[in-house]
Amino acid sequence: MNIISPLDGRYASKLSALADACGENALSRYRVFVETEYFLHLSKTGLKNFRVTSAEERIIRDILPLKEKDFAVLRDIEVKGYKNVKPTNHDVKAVEYFLKDVLAPTSLKNKLEWLHFALTSEDVNSVSYALLLREGVEKVLLPKLLEIQKVLLALSKKYAKTAMLARTHGQPAVPTTFGKEMRVFETRLARQLKILAETEISCKFGGAVGNFNAHKAAFENHDWRKSAQKFIDGFNKNYKIKIFLNPVSTQIDPHDTYAELFDNLRRINVILLDFSQDMWRYISDDWVKQKPVAGEVGSSTMPQKVNPIDFENAEGNIGLANALFNFFSSKLPVSRLQRDLSDSTVCRNFASAFGYSLVAYNALLKGLGKIEVNENFIKEVLNSHTEVLAEAVQTILRAEGVKDAYEMLKNLTRGKKITAESLSAFIDDLDVKTDIKNKLKRLTALNYTGIAEVLAGEK
């Protein structure tokens, strides 16, 4: 495979939907879409008696979807030249020339100067990238993330009562349940997904420096800002994520909403990276077992290995995605004066960040589909740490007014492993009422889980 990125190699078969939404051909398709929709939009404004008939509108609509030969022509116009057109070295101008070439043999041939009328290339790009980002998030990334959330919620309910040892600072702490720990990640993810689903992406459509200069020069009395607003609003039908016209811009939209989107995705990915690392540890400690998959190999020399490769794969790809998201957020909102071109090459990498994220999400789902909690073993581990009841004992004693209760339990348990029998003997020697002693003796590592079961199942 003569390629550079694994996204177009080993992972390509898993990213076809993303390529359709956010790939290079998709960007060309969005540009053609924006140019043709704007052409039709102008035809309805009454400017200079410019009109497109219903038959001509069908001709325009039939240009999309683009075919492979159309993408080849677009590339030729930009890079090699095409027919009588020399190389433009400009991708958006190539779209204009492509459309003029396609429409020249039709009844629209005398109306083609209305293509790209009064626009700068960034008007087309700004709307196209907004469409690209929305499509990638709403149609590809968000459904996959909701799938992960659904699996986490199912795990939280399935194992709501499964008590296990918690760890703080890596050391044995008081008990929790596996289901509640899964619910922590599900709840964190749910909050960020709500923000993601309500994302709004801004764009600009006001000419070379955002002032509608050429527009007003050509048609002084036309309300161009209102017209642009109506044009952009027309892209929001049937979508949750909305695109809106930035009321004041330079040649470019300042990309603040891009940064908001990328920061949101980065936070989502950080949560999933945190989850991947915890799952790796649970598997390493044999608290979670992985089901072997027929034909898979865990090691080229150790036949017994069943590695947590899916969670490791997710962690690595999330790191790559987040490096890009972080760069996008810090780079794109900064531009010299009305614009510099350093943003152009950066924007071409949005699909890569989405791609690494999607690879990670698929890996997580694959890994989650192969796990089961080793309930007998984690019960055994928990029962071997009677000292975790020290918190409960000292708290109950403090509630009864016993002086220095914390210090008493510290002396008994700090840095030590105690047995249920030694704790029972300690309780027998306490100067408290019998019912309090009985209450203390009813405590076990398995039942000292607070309201973890409730938290795991809460809606």
N, C-alpha and C positions, 0 to 999 in steps of 0.2 A: 504494500500500500504506500504509494508515493505521497504521503501527507505529513503534516507537521503536528497537528493536534490529535490526541486520542479521542476528542469529541467527534471527529470525523472519521475515526478508525474503529477501535474496539468498542466504543460506546454508541456509534452512529445508529445502530438498529434500534436503540432504546430512545433515540432523540428525534425521530422523524416528525412527530407532532410539533415539537419545538422548532425544528428547522422550517416547517411550513408556516409557523407563526412569526418567527424572528430571524430566519436566515437571510443571507444576502439577496437571494431571489425574492424573498418576502419584502425586503426593503424596497426593491425596485417595483414590486407590485403595488405597494402602498403609495409610492410616488406617482405612478401612473394613475392610480385611483384618485389621489388628491387633485392632480392636474385635470383629469377629465370631469370630476365632480365640480371643480371650480368653474370650468368651461360651461357646464350646464347651469350652474348657479348664476353666472353672469348673463346667460341667455334669458333668464327670467327677471332681470332687473330693468329692462326697457332701455338700456343705454344704446344710443345711436341706432335704434331699431334692430339691434342684434337679436335674432331669434333662431332657435333650433327647432325644427319640426319633430313630430313624434317619430317619424321614420329615421331621421338623423340621430335622435336620441338613442334609438335601438342600435344604430351603427356604433355609437360611442360606447354603449354598455357592452357590446359584443367584443370589445378589445380585451376585456377581462373575462376569464382568467388568462393570464399570459401563458404562452406555450414556450417550450424550451428554445425554439428558434428565435422567439422574441427576446428572450434573455440574451441570446448570443448576439443579436443585432445591437441591443443596448450596450453590451460590452465592446462591440466593434466600434460603435460611434464614439465611445469614450476613449478607447485605447488605440485602435488601429485605423479608424476611419471607415466610412461606409458610403458607397455610391459616390456622390459628389461632395460629401461632407468630410472634411478633414478631422482628425482626432480632436475632440473637445478638451480632453483631460479634465472633464467636469461632468460628474455623474448626473446632476439634475438637468443641465442643459441638454445632455444626451437624451433624457426622457422627452423634452420638448421636441427635439429633432425627430425622435422616433415616432411620436404621435403625428407630427406633420407628414412624415413619410407614409404612415399607415393610412392617414385620412385624405391625402392628396388626390387619390383616384375617386373620391366620393363627392357627393353634392356639397360637402362641407369645405371644399378646397378654397373657396373665397372667404371663409370665416376663420381661418386658422391663426390669424394674428391675434385672436382673442385667447389663444392658448398662452398660459403663463403671463397674462396681462397684468402689468404693473407690479409683478411679484419679484422678490429676490429668492434665490435658491433656498435660503433658510426658512422662508415661509412654507415651502413644500416639505422641507426636511423636518421642521418642527412638528407639523401635523402628522407626518409619516411616522416619525419616531414615537409620538404619543400613541398612535394606533398600534405600532409594533409592541411597545411596552405593555399596553393594555391587553392585547391579544395573548402575549406570552404569559402574563400573570393570571388573567381571568380564565383563560381556556386551558392552560397547561399546568402552571405551577400551583395555583390555588386548589384545583381539584385533587392533585397529588398530596398536598399538605392536609387537606381535609380527610383524605384517606388515612394518613398517619394518625391524625387526631382521633379518628374513629377506632383504630386499632388500640391506641393508648387507653381510650375510654373503656373498651372491652376488657383489656387487661386489668384495669383498676377495679372493675366490678367482679371479674372472675376471681381475683386474688385479694379481695377486700378484707377477708378474715385471716389471710395467711401471715401469721406473725413472723417477724424476722428481726435480727439484730440491726440496729441503726449504728452508724459510725459518725462521730464528729472528730475532726482532726485526724481521721484515719483510725481512731481508737474506739473500742466498744462503748456505745452509749446506751440509752434506754431503748426498749423495743418499739418497732413501728410495724406496719404491714406492707407487703410488697405492692398490694393494690393501691394503698395511699401514696406510695412513692411514685407509682405510675401516674396517679392523678395529679401530682404536683406538675409533672411535665405537660400533661394534657391541659391543665388550667393555664399554665404559662403560654402554651401554644395557642389556645383558644383566644386569649386576649389579643395577641398579635395578629391572628388571622382576621379578627373583627376589624382591626385597623386596616389591614390589607384590603379587605373586601370593600371598604369605604374610601379607598384611595381616590384622589382627584389629581389629574395630570394636566398641567398648563401647557399652552402652546402660544405662539405669536403668529400674526398674519397681517403685518402692517407695513411691509415694504422694506427698503434698504436699511433704514435706521429706526424703523418702528413708527414713523410719523405719517404714513400714507402720503408721502410727498408726491410720488408719480401719479397716484390715484387722483389726488386733488387737482394736480396740474391738468390732467386730462378731462376730468368731470368735476368741476369745482363745487357744484351744488348737490352732489350725491352724498348721502350719509354712509361713508365707507366703513366706519367703525361698526355701525349697526348691521351693515351688510356682512361684515366679517364675523360678527357675533352669531348671526343667523346661520352662516355657513358652518361654523364650528359646532354649533348646537345640533346640527343635523347628523353628526356622527355618533350621537349618544343613544340612539334607539336600540333597545334590547340588550343593553350593557349595564352592569352594576357600577363598574368603574367609569367615572365620567371624565371627559376631556373638556377643558374650558379655555376660553380666550383670555390670555393675560392682557388686562386693559392698558398697561403701560410697559413698553419694552424697548430694547435697542434693536439692532439687527437680529439678535437672538433672544429667545426666552432665557431668563437667568438660570434655569434648571434647578431652582429650589425645590420644586415638587419632585423632580428626579431624585434629588438627594433624600427627600423624605421617604420615597419609595424604596430606594436602595438601603437606607438605614433600617427601615422596617424589615426588609428581607434579611439584612445582616443580623438583626436581633433574633429573627426566627431561626436562622442558621446557627446562631450561638446556642440557643436553647437545644437544638437537635444535636449539636456537637457535645454539649454537656450530657445529654441523654446517651449518646453513643459511648462516651467514656465510662459512664456508670454501668452501662450494659456490659462493656468489656470487662470491668472489674467483677461484676456478678458472675460472668461466665468463667473468668479466671479463678474465682473462689469456689466454683462448682455449685453456686447457689442457683444458677440458671444453666440448663442443659440445652445443647443444640442437637437437633435431629440430623443425623448424617444423610447426605443426599447421594444417591447411587451415582457412581462415576466420578464424583468430585474427589480431589486429592488435597490433603491439608499440608503435606510436606513431601518434597522430592526424595527424602531419605527416611522420614519417620512415618511409617504407615498408619500409626494410631491417631495422628493429629486430626482434630476437627477445629480449625482456627475460627475465631470470631471475625472473619475477613470482611463480612458485610458491614459491620460496625466500624471497622478500621477504614474500609473504603469510603464510607460516609464521612468519617472524620477528616480524611485527607482532602476529599473533594470540596467539603464545606470550607476548609481552610483556603483553598484556591479561589472559590467563589467569593468569600468574604474579603480577600485581599483586593479583588477587583471592585467589589461594592464599596469598600472603604475608599479606594482611589477615586472612583466615580464621584462619590459624595464630596470629597475634598477638592477635586479638580474642576468639575464642571460648573459650579456656581461662580467661578472666578474667571473673568475675561478682561483683557486689556481694552479699555475704552468701549467703543460700540461693538467690537468683536475682534477676536483673533481666531485663526483657523485650527488652533491646537485641540479644540473640542471635537473636530470632525473625525479624526482618526480614533479618538477615544470612544466615541459613540458606536463605532463599528464593532466594538467588543461586548456590547450588552448581551448578545446571544451567548457568548462564551460564559459569562457569569451565570446566566440562567441555565446553561448546559451543565456546568459543574454542580450547580444546586440540584438539578433534576437527577443527575447520576447519583448524588448522595441520597435523595429521597427514595429513589428506586432501590438502592442498596439497603436502606433502613427497612423498607417494607419487606424485602426479601429476607433480611435477618430476623425480623419480627415474626415472619411466617414459619421460622424453623426453631423457635424457642419454647421451652416449658420450664416452669419453676420446679426446682428439686426440693419439694416441700419437706420430705423426710429429713434431708440433710440440713436445711436451714433451721428446722425445729431442733435438731440435735445440737447445732452450733449455739443457738439461743439458750438452750437449757444448760449449756456448759458455762454460761456467764451469769451466774446468780448474783454477782456483784452489781449488775445493772439495776437491781432493786434498791440500791442504797438511796437513790433519789426519792423513791416512794416512801421508804421507811423514815428518812429524816424529815420529810415534809409532813407526814402524818404526826410524827412526834412533836414537831414544832407547833402544829395546830393544837396539840394537847398541852402546850405550854412547857414541854420538857426542855430544860436549859442545855445549851451546847449540843443540840441534837446533830447538827451538821458535823461538828468536830468528832462526835462519837462515831459516826458512820465513816468519817474520813479515816480515823485510826483503824477501823475494822477492814476497810476495803481498798484504800488508795494504793494502786500499784500491785494489788493482790487479786488472785482468783479464789473466791470462797465457794463453799458448797451450800446446798439447801439446808443441810443438817447444821452447819456452823452458824448460818443465819438464824435458824430456829432456836439454837441455844442462846444466841445473843438476845433474841426477843424474850425468851424465858426469863432472863436476868434483868429485864427492864422493870422499872418501878412505875408501871402503868396499870390501868384496869384490865381485867380479863378480856372484856369485849374488844379492847384496842389490840391486845396481843393476838386475839383470834383474827381480827381484821388484818393485821400484819402478816399472819401465817397463811392467810388465804391468797396473798399475793404470789404470783409466779411470773417467770419471765414470759410465759405464753399469754397470760391474761392482762399483763400490764402494758396495754396498747392505747390507753386513753380513748379518744373518739376516732381513732384511725379508720375504723370500719365505716363510720358515718361519713367521714371526709372522702373516703374512696368512692362512695356511692352517691354523694350529693350531686344535685343537678344545678 
